[in-house]
Amino acid sequence: MSRIIDRGLEEQSVLLTKMGELTYETLALSIRGYLSSRSVEQEVREMSDTLVAMADKVEDQAFQLIVRFQPVASDLRTIKSYMKIGYDFARYGRYSLDISYINDQLEGLKECDAWIREYINEMSTKVLYMVKTSIDSLRRLDITLAKSILQPEREVDQMYLDFLNRLIRQEQASSKCIISSSLMARYLERIADHATYVCESIVYIVTGEKIVLR
Protein backbone atom coordinates (compact mmCIF):
# COMPACT_ATOMS: atom_id res chain seq x y z
CA MET A 1 0.00 0.00 0.00
CA SER A 2 1.46 3.35 -1.01
CA ARG A 3 1.90 6.13 1.52
CA ILE A 4 1.32 9.84 1.08
CA ILE A 5 5.04 10.54 1.54
CA ASP A 6 5.83 8.23 -1.38
CA ARG A 7 4.24 10.72 -3.76
CA GLY A 8 6.50 13.47 -2.44
CA LEU A 9 9.59 11.28 -2.76
CA GLU A 10 8.61 10.41 -6.32
CA GLU A 11 8.27 14.12 -7.15
CA GLN A 12 11.78 14.69 -5.82
CA SER A 13 13.08 11.79 -7.88
CA VAL A 14 11.49 13.19 -11.05
CA LEU A 15 12.90 16.65 -10.34
CA LEU A 16 16.40 15.25 -9.79
CA THR A 17 16.19 13.25 -13.01
CA LYS A 18 15.34 16.45 -14.89
CA MET A 19 18.24 18.16 -13.13
CA GLY A 20 20.54 15.36 -14.21
CA GLU A 21 19.55 15.72 -17.84
CA LEU A 22 20.12 19.47 -17.69
CA THR A 23 23.50 19.08 -15.96
CA TYR A 24 24.72 16.85 -18.76
CA GLU A 25 23.54 19.30 -21.42
CA THR A 26 25.15 22.21 -19.55
CA LEU A 27 28.50 20.51 -19.11
CA ALA A 28 28.58 19.16 -22.66
CA LEU A 29 27.86 22.63 -24.03
CA SER A 30 30.59 24.28 -21.96
CA ILE A 31 33.14 21.64 -22.98
CA ARG A 32 32.27 21.95 -26.67
CA GLY A 33 32.64 25.72 -26.42
CA TYR A 34 35.98 25.39 -24.66
CA LEU A 35 37.44 22.86 -27.08
CA SER A 36 36.43 24.99 -30.07
CA SER A 37 37.23 28.35 -28.39
CA ARG A 38 33.60 29.39 -28.98
CA SER A 39 31.83 31.60 -26.44
CA VAL A 40 28.83 29.91 -24.80
CA GLU A 41 29.02 31.65 -21.43
CA GLN A 42 25.61 33.33 -21.59
CA GLU A 43 23.82 30.08 -22.43
CA VAL A 44 25.74 28.16 -19.78
CA ARG A 45 25.07 30.86 -17.17
CA GLU A 46 21.32 30.63 -17.74
CA MET A 47 21.39 26.84 -17.51
CA SER A 48 23.57 26.95 -14.39
CA ASP A 49 21.21 29.41 -12.70
CA THR A 50 18.31 27.09 -13.51
CA LEU A 51 20.17 24.20 -11.88
CA VAL A 52 20.75 26.21 -8.71
CA ALA A 53 17.04 27.09 -8.58
CA MET A 54 16.13 23.42 -9.03
CA ALA A 55 18.52 22.41 -6.24
CA ASP A 56 16.84 24.95 -3.96
CA LYS A 57 13.48 23.42 -4.85
CA VAL A 58 14.75 19.94 -3.96
CA GLU A 59 15.83 21.30 -0.58
CA ASP A 60 12.51 23.06 0.02
CA GLN A 61 10.58 19.90 -0.84
CA ALA A 62 12.79 17.90 1.51
CA PHE A 63 11.97 20.15 4.47
CA GLN A 64 8.26 20.01 3.63
CA LEU A 65 8.35 16.21 3.64
CA ILE A 66 10.10 16.15 7.00
CA VAL A 67 7.71 18.63 8.60
CA ARG A 68 4.48 17.21 7.19
CA PHE A 69 5.01 13.45 7.31
CA GLN A 70 7.54 12.66 10.06
CA PRO A 71 9.40 10.20 7.81
CA VAL A 72 10.87 6.96 9.12
CA ALA A 73 14.61 6.27 9.00
CA SER A 74 14.70 4.87 5.45
CA ASP A 75 12.73 7.86 4.17
CA LEU A 76 15.07 10.28 5.93
CA ARG A 77 17.99 8.50 4.30
CA THR A 78 16.46 9.08 0.87
CA ILE A 79 15.54 12.70 1.60
CA LYS A 80 19.03 13.49 2.87
CA SER A 81 20.62 11.84 -0.16
CA TYR A 82 18.33 13.66 -2.59
CA MET A 83 19.35 16.99 -1.06
CA LYS A 84 23.01 16.07 -1.45
CA ILE A 85 22.55 14.93 -5.05
CA GLY A 86 20.77 18.20 -5.83
CA TYR A 87 23.80 20.07 -4.52
CA ASP A 88 26.19 17.91 -6.56
CA PHE A 89 24.17 18.53 -9.72
CA ALA A 90 24.24 22.27 -9.05
CA ARG A 91 28.04 22.05 -8.71
CA TYR A 92 28.22 20.47 -12.18
CA GLY A 93 26.52 23.62 -13.44
CA ARG A 94 28.85 25.98 -11.61
CA TYR A 95 31.95 24.21 -12.87
CA SER A 96 30.47 24.37 -16.36
CA LEU A 97 30.17 28.12 -15.91
CA ASP A 98 33.78 28.32 -14.72
CA ILE A 99 34.87 26.48 -17.87
CA SER A 100 32.95 28.92 -20.06
CA TYR A 101 34.46 31.86 -18.20
CA ILE A 102 38.08 30.80 -18.67
CA ASN A 103 37.29 30.02 -22.30
CA ASP A 104 36.16 33.61 -22.84
CA GLN A 105 39.03 35.11 -20.85
CA LEU A 106 41.87 32.92 -22.15
CA GLU A 107 40.54 31.79 -25.55
CA GLY A 108 40.23 28.14 -24.59
CA LEU A 109 43.01 26.04 -26.05
CA LYS A 110 43.72 28.29 -29.01
CA GLU A 111 47.35 28.89 -28.01
CA CYS A 112 48.02 25.30 -26.90
CA ASP A 113 49.97 22.55 -28.64
CA ALA A 114 48.12 19.65 -30.23
CA TRP A 115 48.96 17.20 -27.44
CA ILE A 116 47.31 19.48 -24.86
CA ARG A 117 44.14 19.79 -26.93
CA GLU A 118 44.03 16.03 -27.41
CA TYR A 119 44.65 15.37 -23.71
CA ILE A 120 41.91 17.73 -22.53
CA ASN A 121 39.53 16.29 -25.10
CA GLU A 122 40.21 12.74 -23.86
CA MET A 123 39.82 13.79 -20.22
CA SER A 124 36.57 15.61 -21.03
CA THR A 125 35.14 12.53 -22.73
CA LYS A 126 35.89 10.39 -19.70
CA VAL A 127 34.35 12.92 -17.31
CA LEU A 128 31.20 13.24 -19.42
CA TYR A 129 30.92 9.45 -19.27
CA MET A 130 31.14 9.61 -15.48
CA VAL A 131 28.47 12.30 -15.30
CA LYS A 132 26.17 10.21 -17.49
CA THR A 133 26.86 7.18 -15.30
CA SER A 134 25.86 9.11 -12.19
CA ILE A 135 22.63 10.31 -13.85
CA ASP A 136 21.69 6.87 -15.20
CA SER A 137 22.44 5.30 -11.82
CA LEU A 138 20.06 7.74 -10.17
CA ARG A 139 17.31 7.24 -12.75
CA ARG A 140 17.39 3.46 -12.25
CA LEU A 141 18.68 3.38 -8.66
CA ASP A 142 21.23 0.91 -10.01
CA ILE A 143 23.94 0.28 -7.43
CA THR A 144 25.96 -1.96 -9.76
CA LEU A 145 26.20 0.87 -12.27
CA ALA A 146 26.91 3.34 -9.48
CA LYS A 147 29.81 1.28 -8.18
CA SER A 148 31.26 0.97 -11.68
CA ILE A 149 32.32 4.63 -11.45
CA LEU A 150 35.26 3.71 -9.23
CA GLN A 151 37.62 2.80 -12.09
CA PRO A 152 37.02 5.86 -14.32
CA GLU A 153 37.30 8.09 -11.24
CA ARG A 154 40.76 6.72 -10.53
CA GLU A 155 41.70 7.13 -14.19
CA VAL A 156 40.63 10.80 -14.19
CA ASP A 157 42.61 11.46 -11.01
CA GLN A 158 45.70 9.93 -12.59
CA MET A 159 45.16 11.83 -15.84
CA TYR A 160 45.00 15.07 -13.88
CA LEU A 161 48.28 14.41 -12.08
CA ASP A 162 50.01 13.19 -15.24
CA PHE A 163 48.86 16.26 -17.14
CA LEU A 164 50.23 18.67 -14.53
CA ASN A 165 53.55 16.85 -14.46
CA ARG A 166 53.82 16.95 -18.22
CA LEU A 167 52.75 20.58 -18.38
CA ILE A 168 55.45 21.55 -15.87
CA ARG A 169 58.07 20.13 -18.23
CA GLN A 170 56.63 21.99 -21.21
CA GLU A 171 59.09 24.75 -22.12
CA GLN A 172 57.37 26.60 -24.94
CA ALA A 173 53.71 26.75 -23.86
CA SER A 174 52.28 30.26 -23.54
CA SER A 175 51.13 31.56 -20.18
CA LYS A 176 47.55 31.66 -21.49
CA CYS A 177 47.73 28.01 -22.45
CA ILE A 178 49.24 26.94 -19.13
CA ILE A 179 46.65 28.77 -17.05
CA SER A 180 43.70 27.79 -19.23
CA SER A 181 44.52 24.09 -19.59
CA SER A 182 45.55 23.58 -15.96
CA LEU A 183 42.32 25.21 -14.73
CA MET A 184 40.30 23.13 -17.17
CA ALA A 185 41.94 19.91 -16.00
CA ARG A 186 41.24 20.88 -12.39
CA TYR A 187 37.56 21.60 -13.09
CA LEU A 188 37.21 18.27 -14.86
CA GLU A 189 38.82 16.47 -11.94
CA ARG A 190 36.39 18.14 -9.51
CA ILE A 191 33.38 17.31 -11.68
CA ALA A 192 34.51 13.68 -11.67
CA ASP A 193 34.60 13.81 -7.87
CA HIS A 194 31.02 15.07 -7.73
CA ALA A 195 29.90 12.30 -10.10
CA THR A 196 31.42 9.88 -7.62
CA TYR A 197 29.63 11.55 -4.70
CA VAL A 198 26.32 11.10 -6.52
CA CYS A 199 27.01 7.40 -7.01
CA GLU A 200 27.94 7.02 -3.34
CA SER A 201 24.61 8.61 -2.41
CA ILE A 202 22.73 6.18 -4.65
CA VAL A 203 24.31 3.19 -2.92
CA TYR A 204 23.34 4.75 0.42
CA ILE A 205 19.72 5.26 -0.70
CA VAL A 206 19.31 1.66 -1.83
CA THR A 207 21.32 -0.22 0.79
CA GLY A 208 21.89 2.14 3.71
CA GLU A 209 25.61 1.45 3.30
CA LYS A 210 28.04 4.37 3.30
CA ILE A 211 30.84 3.58 0.88
CA VAL A 212 33.69 5.55 -0.68
CA LEU A 213 34.12 5.13 -4.43
CA ARG A 214 37.38 7.06 -4.61
N, C-alpha and C positions, 0 to 999 in steps of 0.2 A: 504494500500500500504506500503510495507516494505521500510525502509530507509537504506542508506549505513551504518550508525552507528550501526544499529541493528545487522549486521553481526559481527561487532567487539565485541559487547556486548555478543553475543552468543558464540563467541570464548572464551571470558573470563569465561563465565558460564561453558563451557565444561572443561576448564583448572582447574577451581576451583573444579569441580566434581571429576576430576582425583586426584587432591590434597587431597580431602576428603577421597577418597578410600585409598590412600597411607598413610594418617595420621592414619587411623584406623589400618591398617596392622602394621605400625611402633609401635604404642602404644601397640597393642595386643602382639606383639613379645617381647617388652621390659618387659611387665608385666609377660608373661609366663616365661621368663628367670629369672626374679626376684623371682617369687614364687617357682621356682624349683632350685634356686641358680646355674643356667646355664649361662655361659658367652655368650652374644649375642651383645656385645658392637660394634664390628666392623660392623656387619650387620646394626644395628640401626644407627650408625654414617653415613653410606653411604646413608641410606634412609632419615635421617634428613637433610643431606647436599642437597639432591635432592629436598626436600620440601622447603628449603631456596631459592634455585635457581628458583623454580617454583613461589614462592612468589615474587621474584624480577621481574620475567617475567610478572606477573599480574600487578605489579606497572608500568613497562615500557609500557605495552599495554594501561593502563589507561591514562598515559600522552599523548600517541600518539592519543588516541581518543579525548582528550580534545583539543589538538593543531590542529588536522586535521578537526574536525567536529563541533566545537563550540556547544557542547551539550546543550539541554534545561535543565530546573531545574530537571525534573524527571530522565533524563539520568545521570546528575551529581550525583544525589542521589544514583543511582545504581552503578556508577563508584566508588564513595567514599566508599560505603559499600563493594564492591568487594575487594578493596584494604585492607580494615580492616579485612575481612574474610581471605584473603591470609595471613595476619600477624598472625591471630589467629591459622590458620592451621600450620604455621611454628613453632609457640610456642608449639603446641602439640608435634611436632618432637623434639624440644629441651628438653622438659621435659622428653620425652621418652629416650633421650640420658642421661639425668641426672640419671634416674632410672637405666639404664644399668651400669652407672659408679659406683654408690653406691653399686650395686650388686657385681661388680668385686672387689671393695675395701673392702667391709664389709661382703661379702658372703651371701648377701640377708637376708633371715630369718632363716638361718641354726641354729643360736644359740638362736632362740626365742621359747617361749612356744607355745603350740598348739593354745591357744586362740588368740594370736597375729597373727599367720598365718591365722587363720580362719577370723579374723576381716579384715585384709588387703585384703584377697581374696574377701570378701563380698563387701568391699568398691571399689575394682578394678572393679568388675562386674557392679556395679551401675554407675561408671564413664564411662566405655566402652559403656554402654547403652546411657548415655548422649551424648557421642561423636557421636554415630551412629544416634541419634535423630537429632543432629545439621546437620549432613551430609545429611540425608534423607530430612530434612526440606529445605535445600538449593536446592537439586536436584529437588524437586517438588514445591519450593516456597510456602510451606504449612504453613500458619501462625498459624493455629490451632495446628499443631504438634509442631511448634516452641514454642508456649506459654505453651505447656504441660511440658516443661523442668523445669518450676518453682518449682514443688514439689520435683523432685529428686535432684535439686540443693540445696534446703533447707535441705533435708535429708543428703546429703553429708557433708554440713557444720556442721550439728549437729553430724554426725559420727566422723568428724575430732576432734571437741572439746571433745566429750565423750572419744575418744581414748586417747587424751593427758592426760585428767584427770585420766583415769584408769592407764595409763602408769606411771604417777607420783607416784601412790600408789603402784606400783609393786616393791617389795623389792629385788627380786632375779634375775632380768633380767640383762644380761651382758651389758657392755657399748656398744659393737658392736650392739647388738640387739636394744638397746634404740635409738642409733643414726640412724641406718638403717631404722627402722620402723617409727620413727617420721619424718624423711626426706621423706620417701615414702608416708606417709599420707599427708604431706604438698604438695608434687607434685601432688598427686591425687586431692586434694582440688583445686589447681590452675588450673589444666586441666578442672575440672568441671566448674570453672569460665569462662574459655575461650569458652567452649561449650555454655554457657549461652550468652556470648557476640555475638557469631555467630547467635544464635536464635534472639537476639535483632536486629541485623543487617537485618535479613530476614524480620522481621515485618516492619522495616523502609523502605526496598526496596519496599515492596508490598503496604503499606498503607501511607507511609510518616510520620507515628507516631513514636516518640521516646519513648520507654517504657523501664522499668527496670524490668528484670525477676529474681531479686535476693532479 
